[in-house]
Amino acid sequence: MKKILLVEDDSKITLALGIRLRHTGYEVVTAPDAIGAMAQALKHAPDVVVLDINLPGGDGFLVAERLRSQSVTATTPVIFITAS
């Protein structure tokens, strides 16, 4: 089963996207902020990261840069999302 890391600070969006992704067969791991995103990415080595641009603790672009600097996540695809 493919694993997706969903990084979103809005709990309603996290719930809605998580339900949809799980329904289509993905395992979903979530994080509400930039710090949690890095911890979850290193712990779970997701197949893809769905990443909000506006996050507490650092924006999504900073998280993406940090993901690229780690050997575990250097080649993990990142999909940016925003409610803005």
C-alpha positions as CSV (number, residue, x, y, z in Angstrom):
1,M,0.0,0.0,0.0
2,K,1.3,3.4,-1.0
3,K,1.9,5.8,1.9
4,I,1.1,9.5,1.7
5,L,2.2,12.1,4.2
6,L,-0.5,14.8,4.4
7,V,0.8,18.0,5.9
8,E,-2.1,20.5,6.6
9,D,-2.8,22.7,9.6
10,D,-6.5,22.9,9.0
11,S,-8.1,19.9,10.7
12,K,-11.2,20.0,8.4
13,I,-9.1,19.9,5.3
14,T,-6.9,17.1,6.8
15,L,-10.0,15.1,7.6
16,A,-11.6,15.5,4.2
17,L,-8.4,14.8,2.2
18,G,-7.5,11.9,4.5
19,I,-10.9,10.2,4.0
20,R,-10.7,10.6,0.3
21,L,-7.1,9.3,0.1
22,R,-7.8,6.3,2.4
23,H,-11.0,5.5,0.4
24,T,-8.8,5.2,-2.8
25,G,-6.4,2.8,-1.1
26,Y,-3.6,4.9,0.4
27,E,-2.2,4.7,3.9
28,V,-2.3,8.3,5.2
29,V,0.1,9.8,7.8
30,T,-0.6,13.3,8.9
31,A,1.2,16.3,10.4
32,P,-0.2,19.7,11.4
33,D,3.0,21.8,11.1
34,A,6.5,22.0,9.6
35,I,8.2,20.3,12.6
36,G,5.8,17.5,12.6
37,A,6.1,17.1,8.8
38,M,9.8,16.5,9.1
39,A,9.4,14.0,12.0
40,Q,6.7,12.0,10.2
41,A,8.6,12.0,6.9
42,L,11.8,10.7,8.5
43,K,9.8,8.1,10.5
44,H,7.5,6.8,7.8
45,A,9.4,7.4,4.5
46,P,6.3,8.2,2.5
47,D,5.9,7.6,-1.2
48,V,4.5,11.1,-1.7
49,V,4.1,14.2,0.4
50,V,1.0,16.4,0.1
51,L,2.2,19.7,1.6
52,D,0.3,22.9,2.5
53,I,2.2,26.0,1.7
54,N,1.2,28.0,4.8
55,L,2.1,26.1,7.9
56,P,2.9,26.9,11.5
57,G,6.7,26.5,12.2
58,G,7.8,27.2,8.6
59,D,6.2,27.4,5.2
60,G,5.8,24.4,2.9
61,F,8.6,25.6,0.7
62,L,11.1,25.4,3.6
63,V,9.8,21.9,4.5
64,A,10.3,20.8,0.8
65,E,13.9,22.1,0.9
66,R,14.5,20.2,4.2
67,L,12.9,17.0,2.7
68,R,15.3,17.3,-0.3
69,S,18.3,17.5,2.1
70,Q,17.5,14.2,3.8
71,S,18.6,10.9,2.2
72,V,15.3,9.2,3.2
73,T,13.2,11.8,1.4
74,A,15.5,13.4,-1.2
75,T,13.6,11.9,-4.1
76,T,10.1,11.8,-2.6
77,P,7.5,13.6,-4.8
78,V,5.9,16.7,-3.2
79,I,2.5,18.1,-4.2
80,F,1.8,21.6,-2.9
81,I,-1.7,22.6,-1.8
82,T,-3.2,25.7,-0.3
83,A,-6.6,27.0,0.7
84,S,-5.5,30.6,-0.2
